[in-house]
Amino acid sequence: MKRLLTIKRAHSIIDGFRKARILVIGDLIMDHFIWGRVRRISPEAPVPVVEVTSESILLGGGANVVHNIHSLGGRCLVTGVVGRDEDGKRLVRMLKEKGIPPDGIVMDGKRPTTIKTRIIAHNQQVVRFDRENKDKIESVITDRVAGYIKKVIKDVDLVVISDYAKGLITDSLVDGVRTLAGRYCKQVAVDPKVEHFEYYRGVSIVTPNNLEASLAAGVEIVDEASLHRAGEILFNRLNCDALLITRGEHGMTLFEGKERTHIPTVAREVYDVSGAGDTVIGVVALALASGANFKEASVLANFAAGVVVGKIGTATLTPQELIQAVKDGLRTTAGT
């Protein structure tokens, strides 16, 4: 890690976040958390009874990517689709309250806003249930999204595609983004879904997790050899500039051409991985837009993920927290 990034260089990149302008295209989700405690098992069925103590509503999916970028000081534009319902209106309102322009968000009266409800007891997720419509979004709606992208892409530094397979991200949409990005010399970073891997050919960087990479490559990743085989298959298939496989407690591995770079995990305690992928793609995007190379961006994303998985719920972090994590991590590495 010391060879990949210094504290001085990390400071320089993170200082650049406030000048970066990112366009996030993605599936916008509301994350609903019900917090409580378990003291007994139900007499009706062998399930825990959760005594509810509080509830919270947070930005999720592509909206959480936006939130992460904003929390780290970056400027963000966002486009996606929500329902013409109370959850959709709340999502727009929450973005406005943070000073994030919702101009690119399209409301669709024919589908609900996706909301994921997680019940958490004693810092552990008991169950999750989703209310959503994953059917392909009508072209009249996606045309409005495409029109917004065409309007603003020349004014941003980098484009993020946050794909949660909720109906927005299609081959034609990604193809249009790739064409526009090429015209204006913009990098495209993708947080993928397995069923859409073929869409992402020719983008700058794709950031699958271990399971997504295994399924997409058709190789079960169980050791370094299978990891490298899966990474090579995906890298060659996608013809991207870089592939970053996030591996939880095993850290991350970056593929660039024939080069493989392993980045060990820095998480000390893992309470909740909800939204960790959103943090990774957000930090990668900000770092690249601030002049970092793929290795530097990946190391920073690894430190950021180590912070958010130590928090409960869909979490973000500040530039100060990221700087501190880098300092702590690099000093620890230097001392070993």
VEXDREN-2710 file (C-alpha; in Angstrom, 1 decimal):
% VEXDREN-2710
k/r/px/py/pz
1/MET/0.0/0.0/0.0
2/LYS/2.8/2.4/0.8
3/ARG/4.2/2.0/-2.7
4/LEU/0.8/2.8/-4.2
5/LEU/-0.1/5.9/-2.3
6/THR/1.5/8.3/0.1
7/ILE/-0.3/10.5/2.7
8/LYS/0.8/13.6/0.8
9/ARG/-0.6/12.3/-2.4
10/ALA/-3.8/11.2/-0.8
11/HIS/-4.2/14.7/0.6
12/SER/-3.7/16.2/-2.8
13/ILE/-6.3/13.9/-4.4
14/ILE/-8.9/14.4/-1.7
15/ASP/-8.4/18.2/-1.8
16/GLY/-9.3/17.9/-5.4
17/PHE/-12.7/16.3/-4.6
18/ARG/-14.4/19.7/-4.1
19/LYS/-13.6/20.7/-7.7
20/ALA/-14.8/17.5/-9.2
21/ARG/-18.2/17.3/-10.9
22/ILE/-19.7/13.9/-11.4
23/LEU/-22.8/12.8/-13.3
24/VAL/-24.5/9.8/-11.7
25/ILE/-26.9/7.8/-13.9
26/GLY/-28.6/5.1/-11.9
27/ASP/-31.4/3.2/-10.3
28/LEU/-32.6/5.5/-7.4
29/ILE/-33.7/3.7/-4.3
30/MET/-35.0/4.6/-0.8
31/ASP/-33.5/2.6/2.1
32/HIS/-35.8/2.1/5.0
33/PHE/-34.3/0.9/8.2
34/ILE/-36.4/-0.4/11.2
35/TRP/-34.3/-0.6/14.3
36/GLY/-35.2/-2.7/17.3
37/ARG/-34.2/-5.5/19.7
38/VAL/-35.1/-9.1/20.1
39/ARG/-36.0/-10.6/23.5
40/ARG/-38.2/-13.6/22.5
41/ILE/-39.2/-16.0/19.8
42/SER/-42.8/-15.7/18.4
43/PRO/-45.2/-18.3/19.8
44/GLU/-46.8/-18.3/16.3
45/ALA/-43.7/-19.4/14.3
46/PRO/-40.0/-20.0/15.0
47/VAL/-39.1/-16.4/14.2
48/PRO/-37.7/-13.6/16.4
49/VAL/-40.0/-10.9/17.6
50/VAL/-38.4/-7.5/17.0
51/GLU/-39.5/-4.7/19.3
52/VAL/-39.2/-1.6/17.2
53/THR/-37.3/1.3/18.8
54/SER/-36.8/3.6/15.8
55/GLU/-37.0/4.0/12.0
56/SER/-34.9/5.9/9.4
57/ILE/-35.2/6.6/5.7
58/LEU/-31.9/7.0/3.8
59/LEU/-30.9/7.5/0.1
60/GLY/-30.1/4.2/-1.5
61/GLY/-28.8/2.7/-4.8
62/GLY/-27.7/5.4/-7.2
63/ALA/-29.0/8.1/-4.8
64/ASN/-26.5/6.8/-2.2
65/VAL/-23.7/7.1/-4.7
66/VAL/-24.8/10.7/-5.1
67/HIS/-24.9/11.1/-1.3
68/ASN/-21.4/9.7/-0.9
69/ILE/-20.0/12.0/-3.6
70/HIS/-21.7/15.0/-1.9
71/SER/-20.5/14.0/1.6
72/LEU/-16.9/13.9/0.3
73/GLY/-17.2/17.4/-1.1
74/GLY/-17.8/16.7/-4.7
75/ARG/-20.4/18.3/-6.9
76/CYS/-23.0/15.9/-8.3
77/LEU/-25.6/15.8/-11.0
78/VAL/-28.0/12.9/-11.0
79/THR/-30.5/11.3/-13.4
80/GLY/-32.8/8.4/-12.9
81/VAL/-36.4/7.4/-12.4
82/VAL/-38.7/7.4/-9.3
83/GLY/-42.4/6.8/-8.9
84/ARG/-44.9/9.6/-8.8
85/ASP/-45.5/8.7/-5.1
86/GLU/-44.6/9.9/-1.6
87/ASP/-41.4/7.9/-1.6
88/GLY/-40.3/9.5/-4.9
89/LYS/-41.2/13.0/-3.7
90/ARG/-39.3/12.3/-0.5
91/LEU/-36.2/11.2/-2.4
92/VAL/-36.3/14.4/-4.5
93/ARG/-36.8/16.5/-1.4
94/MET/-33.9/14.9/0.4
95/LEU/-31.6/15.6/-2.5
96/LYS/-32.8/19.3/-2.6
97/GLU/-32.2/19.6/1.2
98/LYS/-28.6/18.6/0.6
99/GLY/-28.2/21.1/-2.2
100/ILE/-28.1/18.4/-4.9
101/PRO/-30.1/19.5/-8.0
102/PRO/-32.8/17.0/-8.9
103/ASP/-33.4/18.3/-12.4
104/GLY/-32.5/15.0/-14.0
105/ILE/-34.9/12.9/-12.0
106/VAL/-37.9/11.7/-14.0
107/MET/-41.2/10.7/-12.2
108/ASP/-43.1/7.8/-13.7
109/GLY/-46.7/7.5/-12.6
110/LYS/-46.8/3.8/-13.7
111/ARG/-44.3/2.4/-11.3
112/PRO/-43.5/2.8/-7.6
113/THR/-40.3/4.2/-6.2
114/THR/-38.1/1.3/-5.2
115/ILE/-37.8/1.0/-1.4
116/LYS/-35.8/-1.6/0.5
117/THR/-36.9/-2.2/4.1
118/ARG/-34.3/-3.7/6.4
119/ILE/-35.1/-4.8/10.0
120/ILE/-32.0/-4.5/12.2
121/ALA/-31.8/-5.9/15.7
122/HIS/-28.6/-5.9/17.9
123/ASN/-26.6/-4.6/14.9
124/GLN/-27.6/-7.5/12.7
125/GLN/-30.1/-7.6/9.8
126/VAL/-33.0/-9.9/10.6
127/VAL/-34.8/-9.6/7.3
128/ARG/-35.2/-7.4/4.2
129/PHE/-38.2/-6.9/2.0
130/ASP/-38.4/-4.9/-1.2
131/ARG/-41.2/-3.0/-2.9
132/GLU/-40.3/-2.4/-6.5
133/ASN/-41.1/-2.9/-10.2
134/LYS/-38.0/-4.2/-12.1
135/ASP/-39.7/-4.2/-15.6
136/LYS/-37.9/-2.3/-18.3
137/ILE/-38.9/1.4/-18.1
138/GLU/-40.9/2.8/-21.0
139/SER/-39.0/4.5/-23.7
140/VAL/-40.8/7.8/-23.3
141/ILE/-39.3/8.0/-19.8
142/THR/-35.8/6.8/-20.7
143/ASP/-35.7/9.2/-23.6
144/ARG/-36.1/12.0/-21.0
145/VAL/-33.2/10.6/-19.0
146/ALA/-31.1/10.3/-22.2
147/GLY/-32.0/13.9/-23.1
148/TYR/-30.7/15.1/-19.7
149/ILE/-27.5/13.2/-20.1
150/LYS/-26.9/14.7/-23.5
151/LYS/-27.5/18.1/-22.1
152/VAL/-25.1/18.0/-19.2
153/ILE/-22.4/15.5/-20.0
154/LYS/-20.0/18.0/-21.5
155/ASP/-20.0/20.0/-18.2
156/VAL/-19.0/17.1/-15.9
157/ASP/-15.6/15.5/-15.3
158/LEU/-16.7/11.9/-15.2
159/VAL/-19.8/9.7/-15.5
160/VAL/-20.9/7.0/-13.1
161/ILE/-23.5/4.3/-14.0
162/SER/-25.0/2.8/-10.9
163/ASP/-26.8/-0.3/-12.1
164/TYR/-29.2/-2.1/-9.6
165/ALA/-31.1/-3.8/-12.4
166/LYS/-34.4/-1.9/-11.7
167/GLY/-35.3/-1.2/-15.3
168/LEU/-33.3/1.9/-16.2
169/ILE/-29.9/0.7/-17.4
170/THR/-30.2/-0.9/-20.8
171/ASP/-27.7/-1.7/-23.6
172/SER/-29.0/1.2/-25.7
173/LEU/-28.7/3.7/-22.8
174/VAL/-25.1/2.6/-21.9
175/ASP/-24.2/2.7/-25.6
176/GLY/-25.5/6.2/-25.8
177/VAL/-23.5/7.2/-22.7
178/ARG/-20.4/5.6/-24.1
179/THR/-20.7/7.4/-27.4
180/LEU/-21.2/10.8/-25.7
181/ALA/-18.4/10.2/-23.2
182/GLY/-16.1/9.4/-26.1
183/ARG/-17.1/12.5/-27.9
184/TYR/-16.4/14.7/-24.9
185/CYS/-13.4/12.7/-23.6
186/LYS/-15.1/11.7/-20.3
187/GLN/-14.3/8.6/-18.3
188/VAL/-17.2/6.2/-17.4
189/ALA/-17.2/4.2/-14.2
190/VAL/-19.7/1.4/-13.7
191/ASP/-21.0/-0.3/-10.5
192/PRO/-22.4/-3.4/-12.4
193/LYS/-25.1/-6.0/-12.1
194/VAL/-24.4/-9.6/-13.3
195/GLU/-27.2/-9.8/-15.9
196/HIS/-25.9/-6.6/-17.6
197/PHE/-22.2/-7.2/-17.9
198/GLU/-22.3/-7.3/-21.7
199/TYR/-23.5/-3.7/-21.7
200/TYR/-20.3/-2.3/-20.2
201/ARG/-17.8/-3.0/-23.0
202/GLY/-15.3/-0.2/-23.5
203/VAL/-16.0/1.8/-20.3
204/SER/-13.2/3.1/-18.2
205/ILE/-13.6/1.0/-15.0
206/VAL/-16.0/-1.6/-13.7
207/THR/-16.2/-2.4/-10.0
208/PRO/-18.0/-5.8/-9.4
209/ASN/-17.9/-7.5/-6.0
210/ASN/-16.6/-11.0/-5.6
211/LEU/-19.9/-12.8/-6.2
212/GLU/-20.8/-10.6/-9.3
213/ALA/-17.3/-11.3/-10.8
214/SER/-17.7/-15.1/-10.2
215/LEU/-21.1/-15.3/-11.8
216/ALA/-20.3/-13.0/-14.7
217/ALA/-17.0/-14.9/-15.5
218/GLY/-18.4/-18.4/-14.9
219/VAL/-15.6/-19.0/-12.5
220/GLU/-16.0/-19.6/-8.8
221/ILE/-13.5/-17.4/-7.0
222/VAL/-12.0/-19.5/-4.2
223/ASP/-8.3/-18.6/-4.3
224/GLU/-5.8/-16.4/-6.0
225/ALA/-5.6/-18.6/-9.1
226/SER/-9.4/-18.5/-9.7
227/LEU/-9.5/-14.8/-8.9
228/HIS/-6.9/-14.1/-11.6
229/ARG/-8.7/-16.4/-14.1
230/ALA/-12.1/-14.7/-13.5
231/GLY/-10.5/-11.2/-13.6
232/GLU/-8.7/-12.0/-16.9
233/ILE/-11.9/-13.3/-18.5
234/LEU/-13.9/-10.2/-17.5
235/PHE/-11.2/-7.8/-18.4
236/ASN/-10.8/-9.2/-21.9
237/ARG/-14.5/-9.5/-22.4
238/LEU/-15.2/-6.0/-21.4
239/ASN/-12.2/-4.4/-23.1
240/CYS/-12.2/-1.8/-20.3
241/ASP/-9.3/0.2/-19.0
242/ALA/-9.5/-1.3/-15.5
243/LEU/-11.5/-3.8/-13.5
244/LEU/-11.7/-3.6/-9.7
245/ILE/-13.0/-6.7/-7.9
246/THR/-14.0/-5.9/-4.4
247/ARG/-13.6/-8.9/-2.1
248/GLY/-14.9/-8.0/1.3
249/GLU/-12.6/-9.1/4.1
250/HIS/-10.0/-10.1/1.4
251/GLY/-9.7/-6.5/0.1
252/MET/-9.7/-5.6/-3.5
253/THR/-7.9/-6.6/-6.7
254/LEU/-7.3/-4.3/-9.6
255/PHE/-6.7/-5.5/-13.1
256/GLU/-5.1/-3.3/-15.7
257/GLY/-3.9/-5.0/-18.8
258/LYS/-1.5/-7.8/-17.7
259/GLU/-1.0/-6.1/-14.3
260/ARG/-2.7/-7.3/-11.1
261/THR/-2.6/-5.2/-8.0
262/HIS/-3.9/-6.6/-4.7
263/ILE/-5.1/-4.1/-2.1
264/PRO/-5.5/-5.7/1.4
265/THR/-8.6/-4.9/3.5
266/VAL/-8.4/-2.1/6.1
267/ALA/-11.7/-2.6/7.8
268/ARG/-11.2/-3.2/11.5
269/GLU/-14.8/-4.0/12.4
270/VAL/-17.6/-4.9/9.9
271/TYR/-21.1/-4.0/11.1
272/ASP/-23.0/-3.5/7.9
273/VAL/-22.0/-3.8/4.2
274/SER/-25.1/-2.1/3.0
275/GLY/-24.1/0.5/0.4
276/ALA/-20.4/-0.2/0.6
277/GLY/-20.3/-0.7/-3.2
278/ASP/-21.9/2.8/-3.6
279/THR/-19.1/4.3/-1.5
280/VAL/-16.4/2.4/-3.6
281/ILE/-17.7/3.7/-7.0
282/GLY/-18.3/7.2/-5.6
283/VAL/-14.7/7.5/-4.3
284/VAL/-13.2/5.9/-7.4
285/ALA/-15.1/8.5/-9.5
286/LEU/-14.0/11.4/-7.4
287/ALA/-10.4/10.3/-7.3
288/LEU/-10.2/9.8/-11.0
289/ALA/-11.8/13.1/-11.6
290/SER/-9.2/14.7/-9.3
291/GLY/-6.3/13.3/-11.3
292/ALA/-5.6/10.0/-9.5
293/ASN/-4.6/6.9/-11.5
294/PHE/-6.6/3.6/-11.1
295/LYS/-4.3/2.3/-8.4
296/GLU/-4.5/5.5/-6.3
297/ALA/-8.3/5.6/-6.8
298/SER/-8.7/2.0/-5.8
299/VAL/-6.6/2.4/-2.6
300/LEU/-8.7/5.4/-1.6
301/ALA/-11.9/3.5/-2.3
302/ASN/-10.6/0.6/-0.1
303/PHE/-9.9/3.0/2.8
304/ALA/-13.4/4.6/2.4
305/ALA/-15.1/1.2/2.3
306/GLY/-13.2/0.3/5.5
307/VAL/-14.9/3.3/7.2
308/VAL/-18.5/2.8/6.0
309/VAL/-18.7/-0.9/6.8
310/GLY/-17.9/0.1/10.4
311/LYS/-21.2/2.0/10.5
312/ILE/-24.7/0.7/10.7
313/GLY/-27.1/1.4/7.8
314/THR/-26.5/2.9/4.4
315/ALA/-23.5/5.1/5.4
316/THR/-21.3/7.9/3.9
317/LEU/-18.1/9.5/5.1
318/THR/-16.5/12.9/5.1
319/PRO/-13.1/14.0/3.6
320/GLN/-11.8/14.3/7.2
321/GLU/-12.7/10.6/7.9
322/LEU/-11.1/9.5/4.7
323/ILE/-7.9/11.4/5.4
324/GLN/-7.8/9.9/8.9
325/ALA/-8.3/6.4/7.6
326/VAL/-5.5/6.9/5.1
327/LYS/-3.2/8.2/7.8
328/ASP/-4.0/5.3/10.2
329/GLY/-3.7/2.7/7.5
330/LEU/-0.5/3.9/5.9
331/ARG/1.2/4.4/9.3
332/THR/0.1/0.9/10.3
333/THR/1.5/-0.6/7.1
334/ALA/4.7/1.4/7.4
335/GLY/5.2/0.0/10.9
336/THR/4.8/-3.7/9.9
END
